[in-house]
Amino acid sequence: MKALNKTLLTIVITMVLATTHTSFASADSSTTEDQLVQAYIAADYETLVGDSKIAEALGLGKEAVALAAAAQALKDGGTKDSGGSMGKADKAIDAAKSVMEAALKKAATNLVGPAKVTYAEGLLHLGRGVQGTMKLKAAAIAFGRDAQAQIKAATLAKKMAVMQKLTPGTYVATHIVGHISNVLNGLKLAVAFGQSHGVAIPPDATAALNPV
């Protein structure tokens, strides 16, 4: 049953990422926040998996394991708190970025055989994660404005409850711009390294760098 639940969650994550950019306009505020948070989690999950694969390809075994664990933890519990899991995931992505930047810039770093395949898999997930994150920018900023208006309009007695309810969506709204910059820069560096080491760059990674 646990395996079935995880499979179903993976399917839901994929569907959320695929439909997010067309569904916000018709949803009420509660549904919109749920969709926004789920889509952010889905994008972060892809980014963490991508970072894990790239770390593995670069021989950073400790970092690869930690990133894979962070991805699984996010998928398992990301929708059950008020932004805590998203915050932990983003910190893991930030930490991975600095470690992998150093590895990617080392002249001695090389990719051979299976490592190239693993690296390409990482770029595929990274591309999907970056695309998913970028699609959320307008909706996240709009939600942030709406959330502030709801908090301002609430009575003093209800203000704390409203703020607490809106915490997950507010986290996304306040972090989206910086997060896009971070994951996009990480993808650019990873793609450049892959190109210089004979890695076949997946279309999803190329699309993320050249949004329509």
Secondary structure, DSSP 8 states (H G I E B T S, - for coil): -HHHHHHHHHHHHHHHHHHHHHHSTTS-HHHHHHHHHHHHHHHHHHHHHHHHHHHHHTT-HHHHHHHHHHHHHHHHHTTSSSSHHHHHHHHHHHHHHHHHHHHHH-TT----THHHHHHHHHHHHHHHHHHHHHTTHHHHHHHHHHHHHHHHHS-HHHHHHHHHHTHHHHHHHHHHHHHHHHHHHHHHHHHHHHHHTT----HHHHHHHS--
